Amino acid sequence: MSQINIAVLVDADNLVNHLNTGTLQPGSLNSPTSLGAWGGSDNYIYMVGKRGVVSNDQQAKSELQIDASSGDEITWTMSTFASNTTYSAFIYDSQFNLTKGSAPMGIEDIAYHNIEAGVLLPPSSNPEAPKSQYVNHVYRTSAKVTQIDQTIQYTMSFQLVEAASGNVLGYFVWDPFIVVPF
C-alpha cells in the first residue's frame, strides 16, 4: 500500500477569459460546467504524477492514466498556475464509476481535507539567510483503491474563486481515468 500523489493545475486565466467572453458558462454547485472530455479539457486542466505511477507516460493533460494497487491511497491536490494567488481552485466533489467488469466500486473512503503545512522559506532572495516557517494551507482530495483489474472513470468538480474578493467565478467538472492492473 502506498500513496499516489497527483498534482492538478488549473489554467485559471484561460477559464476566466472564456467566462468573460461567454464561451463558457459559470455553472453552479449542483450543475458544474463540463470542460469536455479528452482534448477539450486539456485547455484548462493539467495533471502530473511521479514517474512510475503514470502508466502511459502522458502527463500535463486532463487525462492522467495511473497504475495503482488495491489498498493504495490516491490524493489530488489542485492549484492554479499562479499558486492560487489571483484565483483559487479546489475540488469539492467527485464521482467514481467502473468502466470494466461487474465488481463493486473500486474506490472508497473519498475525503476532502484542508491541511496546514509548515513551509520553510528565506525572508529574502538570499538562500543563505535564516529560514522562517510559514503556514501553508493545502486542500486535497483522497480516495482508497479497493479493487484490482479495473478501469475507473471518474469526475472531479471544482470551484474557481477570485482570491482577492472571495467571489465565486464558476463551477467546473472534467472526467479522467484510473487503471488498476492485476
N, C-alpha and C positions, 0 to 999 in steps of 0.2 A: 504494500500500500504506500502510495506516495502522493505528493501534492503537485498538481499540474497548474501552473500559473499562466494565465492568458492576459496580456495587456491589450485593451481595446482603446484605440484612439479614434476620436470623432473629429471630422473636419467641420467644426462649428461655423467657421466663416462661410464656407460653401453652403451649409444648411441655412444660415441666416440670409445669405444672398438670395437663395431660392425662395425663402419665405417672403422676403421683401418684394420680389418680382412676381409672386403669385404662382410660381412653378410648383411649389409645394404648399400644402395646407398645414396649419399647425396641429391638427388632430386634437384629441382630448385624452384624458386619463384612461377612459374605458374604450376608446376607439383611436389608438395612435395611428399616425400616417405611415403607411408602408413605404420603405425606402427601396422596394423592389427586391428581386432575387438575383443571385449570381452577380453579373456585371453591373446591374443597376445600383445596388447598394455599395459597390466598390468606390463610388464617387464620394461617399461620406464616412465609411467605416473601414478601419484598418486593424486587423487582429494579428498579434505576434505571440509566438510561444517559443520556448527553448528548443534548440536543435536537439533532435532525438525524440521529441514527443509529437512533432508535426510529421504526419505520415506521408505527405506528398511533396514536401519541400516548397510549398507555395505559401508565402507569408505576405503580410501587409495588404490583405484583401479582406472583404467582408465575410468570406468563407474561409475557415481555418479547420483543416481536417487533422484531428489529433488521434493518436493511439493511446488508449487508456486501458487499465486493467480493473477487474472487479475490486472494489474497495478503495480505489483512488479517489481523491478529492480534487475537483476542478474548481479553480477560482478565476473569476473575471474581474478585473479592475479597470474601470473606464476613466478616461481623461480626455481633454481636448488637446490639440496641438500647442495651445498656449498655456498648458498646465492648469486649466480651469481658472485662469486669472481674468479673462474677459468674459467668457461663457463657461458655465459648469454643466457637465453632463453626468448623469448617474442612472444605472439600471434600476428599475422599480418593479419589473415583472418578467417572468419567463415561463414558457410552456414547453414541455418535452414530449415528443411523440416518436414511438418506434416506427421505423420505415422498413424493417425486415423482421421476419419471424412473428410468432404469436405469443412470445414470452411476456410476462408482466413488465411494467415500466422498468427501464434500465437505469433510471436516475431517481434518487430520493434525497431527503434532507436538504431541500432547497432553502437557502437562508440569505438574508441581506444584512450586512454588517457595516457599522460605522466605527472605524478603528482609529485610535490615536496612536501615532508612532513618533518617537523621538528621532530627530534628524540632526546630525552634527554638521554645521556649516561654518566656514570662516566669516568673520564680520566684514571683510573687505575682499578685494580681488587678490590679496596676498595669501597664497596657500600655506605659508609658514606661520601665519597669525594663529593665536589660540582659537580653538573652535568653540562655538556656542551651541547649546542644544535648543532646537526649535521644535514646537509641537506641530506635527503634520496630521491632518485628518484624511483618512483613506476610506472610501466607501467601496465595498466589494460584494460580489455575489458568489456563493459557493454551492456545490452540489456533490453528492457521492454517487459514483458509478456502482451499480449493483448487478448488472448482467453483462456477460461477455458474448462475443459474436453477434453484435448488434450495430446497426447504423441508426443513430438517433438524430432526427431533425428537431430543431428547437427554435423558438423565437425569443428574442430579447427585446424588451421595450424599455426605452429610456426617455428621460425628461431633459430638455435643454433649457437652461436658466441664464439670464443675464446676470453676471456676477455682481456688478455694482449695485443694481437695484433689487435683485431677487425676483424680478418679473419672469414668469414662465413664458418662454418663447414657443415651445411646442413639445409634442409627444410623438415619438417615432418608434418603429419596430423593424427588425430585419430577422432573417432566418438561416443561421449556419447549421452545420452538421457535426456530430461526434461519431467516430468509428471506434468500436470496441472489439478488437480481434480476439481470437482464441488465446 
